[in-house]
Amino acid sequence: MSPVPYTIVDTEASLSAVLRSFNVSSVSARPVLYLDLEGINLCRHGSIAIMQVYQSEEDHVYLVDVHTLGAAAFSTTATDGVTTLKSVLENSSIPKAFFDVRNDSDALYNLYSIYLRGVVDVQLMELRTRTGSRRLLNGLARCLERYFTSARMVVEASEWNEAKQAGLRLFAPERGGAYQVLNARPMRQAIVDYCIQDVTFWPDLYDLYAQGLTPLWKRKLDAEALRRVAVCQQQSYMPQAQGACTILHMSEEGFSIDIVQNVTTAVVRDDHSFLHEMHHHVMCT
């Protein structure tokens, strides 16, 4: 697999120059932007270190250095004098794909007053493809493992796992690392590789899960993504519990999605112990 080109965006000037690549409305439902966040205690009680933005039309990953830029990461304007990263994130006409948006939404809203709109949650899309139980969500590792297996992508699976393991050795305390390495500058190459690996596969997961997606299902999934965003902004939201257990029911009218709030048991399944805290590696405690 060829390395995906990337750019570290750590100055207001460089951010202003690349914002044009983010301000793109999709002519179809398929997102152009695939986003993820890394941080220490990634929620309202912690901090955001890096925002990964994969621009799929360019096949390019932008690593926005939120730790260095601070609030300027979201308020700096593009060369048009209008567009900001905040305005892109809040623009409902720009589809933006996340994998489990909950803690990302919590952190962005409570730390930077950003109300996400236009969210496509790939984790929810996976539920629709199942023929068995839909009560428990799958984590990213399980989703990618099944994708790699079905596509017979042995080399890609090995490279993905290697990058993940290298990153975890740096920041996971049980591996002798420290979460503060996410804020160390310049960014270590292992952290860079860790950040870019996931988002570059999300378009493939999206395409896989979008097969056979009916208008009814799309409306249901869009509504649930919006509800996830809103729930995570509430004062009562508990990031460490991931907020809710997703339960899908079949009725004569089709599928409906119900949410059970503040579930204390684990609701995300992952077979990989190295992704011990769901997709976002730094949980709130």
N, C-alpha and C positions, 0 to 999 in steps of 0.2 A: 504494500500500500504506500503510495507516494505521500510524503508529508504535506499536510495542508498548510498553505502560507498563512502567516499571522502577523499582526502588528500590535505592539504594545502602545497603548494610547495613554500617555502620562503627563501631557501638557495641555493647556487650554488651546494652544495653537493647533496641535495635532488633532485634538478632539473636534475643533471647529471644521477642520478639513475633511474629516471622515463622516460627519453627521449626514452629509448628502447621501451616503450609501445606506443609511438607516431609514431615511424618509422616503420609503417606497411603498406604494399601495399595490397589493397583489391583484392581478386581473382575474385570478381564480381564488378558490378557498384555500389553496395550498400556501402556507406561510413562506415568506422569503427570509424572515429573521427567526433564529433559534437561539434562545437565551438561557443563561444559567448564572447563578451567583455563588461565590465562595466567600467565606468570612469566619470570623471568630464569634461563636454563639450567634449563628445567622438567624436573627429574629429581632424583635423590638428591643430586647435587652442587650444586644451585642453590636456587631459592626460588620459592614460590608468591606471586603478587601478588593475583590475583583469581580467585574461583570464581563462574562463572555458573550459575545454577539457573533454568531455565525451567519454571514450574509451568503445565502446559498446560491444566488445568481452569480456572485463573484467567486464562490468557493474560497472564501477568505474569513478567517477568524480575527476579530478585534477584541483585544483584552483591555478593557477600560479600567485603569488603575484608580479605583474609587478611594483606596487608602491614601494615595498621594493627592488626588484632586479634591477630595472632600465634596462639599456641596456643589462646587464648580463642575463636577462630573455631570450634573443634571441641569445646571443653569447656563452653561456656556452655549452661546449661539453659533449656528453655522454661518457660512459666508453670506447666506441670504438675510442674516440679521434677525431671523424669526425662529427657525427650527432649533430646538434643544433636545437633549436626550429625554428629558421629562415629557416634552410634547409628543415625542415619538411613542413613548411608553403609554401615554394617556390617549392616543389616537385610536379610536375604534375601527377606523378604516385601514389600519395597518395590522394585519394578522401577525401575532407573535407567539411562537410555540415555546412552551416550558414543559418540563417533566416534573409534575407535582409542584404547582405554583404556590402552595400555601405559605411556606416560610419565606419565600421570596417576596410575596405580597406583604406579609407582615413586616418585614424589614424595610422595604421600600416605602410603605405608607407611613410607618411610625417614625422612621429615621429621617426621611426626606419628603414626606407629604406627597407621595406619588400614588395616584389611584390608577392601577393598571386597567386598561381596556383593550379589547381586541385579542383576548387571551385564548389560545388553543392549548389545552392540557393533554399532552400525549399519553400520560398515565391513564387518564379516563378513557381515551380512545381504545386502549388495549382491552378494557373490560368488554366492549361490544363484540370483540372477535371470539370470545370464549363460547364453548358449547356447554361447559359445566357451570359450577358455582361462580357467581359474580359478587359474592359478599366481601371478599378480601381483595385489596389492591395488591398489585405486584410492583416490586421495586425495580429500579433501572437495571441492576445486574441480572435479574431473572429475565427481564424483557430482552436485553441484549444477548444473553446466552441463548435464548430460544431463537432469536433472529439469526445469530451466527451459525447455529446448528442447522436451521432450515435452509440457509443460503450456502452452507458448506464453506463458510469463510474461516478456515482454520488459522490462516496466517493473521488475519485481521483480529480474530479473537485473542490470539497470543499477544499481539502488539498492544491491544487495548488493556489487557490484564497486566502486562509488564509496566505500562505507563501508570496505571492505577497503583500498583504495588510500590513503585518508586516514589510516587507522591506521598503515599501513606507512611512510608518509612521516615519521611521528613516531618510530617505534622501530627501523626497519630501518637499520643503518649504511650499507648501500650506497645508501640513499635520503637520506643526510644526517641520519638520526635516531640515537637511542640507546635501547637496551633499558631503561635506567633510567627512562625516561618512564613505564613501567608502574607504577613506585613513586611517582611524583609525585602529591602531593595538594594540592588537590582533583583528582579525576580529570578530565582534559580530555574534552570532549564527543566528540572524534574517537575516543578510546580507549573510551568508553562505547558509542558506536555500533558500533565494531569488535567489542566483546565480545558485544553482544546479537544481532548479525545472524545468526550461524551457528546458535545453539541454537534460534532461533525457527522455522527450517526443518526441524529434525531430526524433528519429528512427521510432517511430510509425507514425508520420506525413509523413515521407519519404515513408514508406511502403504503406500507404494509397494512396498517390499521385502517386506512381510509378506503381500502378495497371493499366495495359493496356498501359503503356508507350511504344510507338513505337520507332524504331531507328530514324525516321525522327524527332519526337518530342524531343528525347534526344539530337540530334545534335543542334536543335534550342535552347533548354534551356541551353545547355553547352556554346553555342556561346554567348547567352545573358548574362550569368553569367560572362564570360570573359570580355564582353564589360562593364558590370557594374564595375568590378574591375578597368578597364583602365580609364573609365570616371571619377571615383572618385579620380584619381591621377593627373588629369589635374588641372592646376592653376586656371582655370575658374570655377571649381566645387563649388557649393554652398551647403554646408551640411544642412543648415537650410531648404532648399527647397527639400531635398532628391534627387536633381539632375535631376529627369526625371519622366515622366508619361509613363507607359507601355501600348502600344496599340497593340493588336494582330489582324491580318487580315487573312481571309481565301482566298486562291487562288486555282487555279486548281492544282498547284504543292504542295499544302499543306499549313501549317501555316507559317507565317512570323511574326517577332517581330520588331516593329518600336519603336524608342525612340524620344520623344519630350523633348529637353533639357531645363533646367532651368524653369520649371513650378513653378509658385508661389502659386498655389492652392494646397490644400491637395490632395495627391494621394493614401493615405493609409486609409482604412476604419477600424475602430474598434468601437465596440459598448460599450466598457468598458472605462469609463472616467478615471479610475485610471491608464490606460496606455495611458496617454494623449499625449505623444510625440512619437508615433509609437512604434516600438519594443524597440529601445534603449532609455532608460528613460531619458538620459541627452543630450539634443539637443544643437547644437551650436547656439549662438546668436551674 
